[in-house]
């Protein structure tokens, strides 16, 4: 017997038929003798409609009222799921965030969960009742409904699993697990049986968007074992667990890519103390996140600085740097959106040298030019011309021995 | 300065444009210096969709979960209305039933309001904040959302007006007031400036369905002055008030009609004590409401009993009487659905004789045969063949001097 939190995303509860299918998966876990809490998202499309209404009335709407409106999507699904479970002969009860309560801070529209009182749910689950909990929302200190921001239902599920001391948090979604890379690019991509929290974070933040980053961070902090699996296919998923639970550590677990980058080069900057602070201070004042950064060695007291920003931030970044030109004193600002970031991720890197050099060798063999390099403890990322994205991913997938047999 | 509750029904908040129009009506009251609470229904069609989903999953769904699902309709409108008001520069805040709270009994799906704590709302309204309250719902003793049953938002508005000691409860709807009769039948029907609670109850229960009967009963009990007026036209409505507030009492205030009746005649029943109890006991056991009843004088120890039931109850009534035939011992059961009930209503009847005889004379003049007669303190109702409905209504409207000039 185990205690399990099962989370169903918007596509998994998109209509009554899918709610019935999800309910039958819950029944299977109950009939296997498990205690089950279910976390549901809004039916796919519902949240967008509710958000659209708020924005039509006022682009600058009150976040408290936005939360009151938008949170209804999950309340509908929770009630319908409880009815679907009862129809299958499973005792079930829906719980809105305010009823449990799931206490959050007061940041309406992007609240953070602070505390969940799981005692009543644990009591009822022990008596065989399934608790169906609204994802994405809680109760703020002002006694008003708060929402956690888009995709927050993953975080709700992990936080609930932590509060209930669940053995596992199963995230049912429209993919059947975490792959070594995007199967649309590499047909021989393999599904991973297990992956560590750290690797999942690196893969998520560079494009493999299966789980919300916040939910993985929370799972890592609270040591919640998360399983990603398909709502529609009956196949094993991927377990996201602590590194210690992964016996056979792979050197490299995945290759990620992102085309949402833009490269900026500030040409001929005076190479004096404080100039980097001026450049990146101007960007940070405009809330532009900078990712990879390289600075060339100085020549005639002048240097070039190259860095990447999210593509959607590019206009804001250009404007900020144009405005700060007198303070920075650069000669030219170059922008390039025709770039892609490729990342090799693996906890095995910590103890193995040569991961990066193998990467550079594999790309050189295909004649792919590396524009920027950045590394972290378990990741090596490079920036290349976007046209080479698929070729680079395939080459690296093969080079690190990730291809399925 | 007055304190006003303004209630907007489903058609008055059916889309964002109508919500904006309703909000502008609220602004007008606020700018006139009034303290305002707004009660909203769900957007027209929303409740039906939510109910349909529950029923598709299970015709015998759990009423607690039904309530959790269906109550979201008003929660959406309340938040949107608050945003719409803020956009007009009016300070506003939405309140779900559970937040105030509006306490109800535990009869999920058809709960009754027991108590509303209006202190916080009164405090905020005093500071110029409009309270936008979800109609149709409250919080049950089980700490779960309850709904009041269809049309319950009128009752919410009147109950809130009572709790806030409001000077008036304005019900905005898709008609512009209460008429002396159905304007589709009598083009010279007049809108009434005022009508008493008692008259409104009699008119509502016989077909002029503008206000929920429960809400009028509550208004009468709590002495809440209710105004019915149009969301779409800017014209005075009808005030529903205590009889004492009506200075010029009309002898007759309205002519109502209903085609939802069926007439049953039990032929040749033994005229002995207890036989009426047997007949109507059999019907009441099947939850069939009986309205008009007449019993002919006895002949050879046998009598006929004629009565009306709601047309939708007719099959159940016939089945119940067929089953009870051995106990009752009647010769024949006749049913007739080709009937209409016409009612003349007016508090003036209490002090004036001759109302009924004028009715019978007017109908006789048109050759209309009266099948059944029943009277109450402020109403005379008759049953006639359905074909004569319009003729009867028009004749009576003229006979009692109700035609507009």
Contacts between the chains, C-beta under 8 A, distances in Angstrom:
chain1	res1	chain2	res2	distance
A	16	B	53	6.3
A	16	B	56	5.5
A	16	B	57	6.1
A	19	B	57	7.3
A	20	B	57	7.5
A	50	B	76	6.8
A	53	B	16	6.3
A	53	B	76	7.7
A	53	B	80	5.8
A	54	B	79	7.5
A	54	B	80	7.1
A	54	B	83	6.0
A	56	B	16	5.5
A	57	B	16	6.1
A	57	B	19	7.3
A	57	B	20	7.5
A	57	B	80	6.1
A	57	B	83	4.6
A	57	B	84	5.3
A	57	B	87	6.0
A	58	B	83	5.4
A	58	B	84	7.8
A	58	B	86	6.9
A	58	B	87	4.5
A	61	B	83	4.7
A	61	B	86	7.5
A	61	B	87	8.0
A	62	B	82	6.9
A	62	B	83	6.1
A	62	B	86	5.6
A	64	B	93	7.5
A	65	B	79	4.5
A	65	B	80	7.7
A	65	B	82	4.5
A	65	B	83	4.9
A	65	B	86	7.5
A	65	B	93	7.9
A	65	B	94	5.8
A	66	B	79	7.2
A	66	B	83	7.5
A	67	B	79	8.0
A	68	B	75	6.3
A	68	B	78	6.9
A	68	B	79	3.9
A	68	B	82	7.7
A	68	B	94	5.2
A	68	B	96	7.2
A	69	B	75	7.4
A	69	B	76	5.4
A	69	B	79	3.6
A	69	B	80	6.1
A	69	B	83	7.8
A	72	B	72	3.9
A	72	B	75	5.1
A	72	B	76	5.3
A	75	B	68	6.3
A	75	B	69	7.4
A	75	B	72	5.1
A	75	B	75	7.7
A	76	B	50	6.8
A	76	B	53	7.7
A	76	B	69	5.4
A	76	B	72	5.3
A	78	B	68	6.9
A	79	B	54	7.6
A	79	B	65	4.4
A	79	B	66	7.2
A	79	B	67	8.0
A	79	B	68	3.9
A	79	B	69	3.6
A	80	B	53	5.8
A	80	B	54	7.1
A	80	B	57	6.1
A	80	B	65	7.7
A	80	B	69	6.0
A	82	B	62	6.9
A	82	B	65	4.5
A	82	B	68	7.7
A	83	B	54	6.0
A	83	B	57	4.6
A	83	B	58	5.5
A	83	B	61	4.7
A	83	B	62	6.1
A	83	B	65	4.9
A	83	B	66	7.5
A	83	B	69	7.8
A	84	B	57	5.3
A	84	B	58	7.8
A	86	B	58	6.9
A	86	B	61	7.5
A	86	B	62	5.6
A	86	B	65	7.5
A	87	B	57	6.0
A	87	B	58	4.5
A	93	B	64	7.5
A	93	B	65	7.9
A	94	B	65	5.8
A	94	B	68	5.2
A	96	B	68	7.2
A	98	B	98	7.1
A	99	B	143	6.5
A	99	B	144	7.4
A	143	B	99	6.5
A	144	B	99	7.4
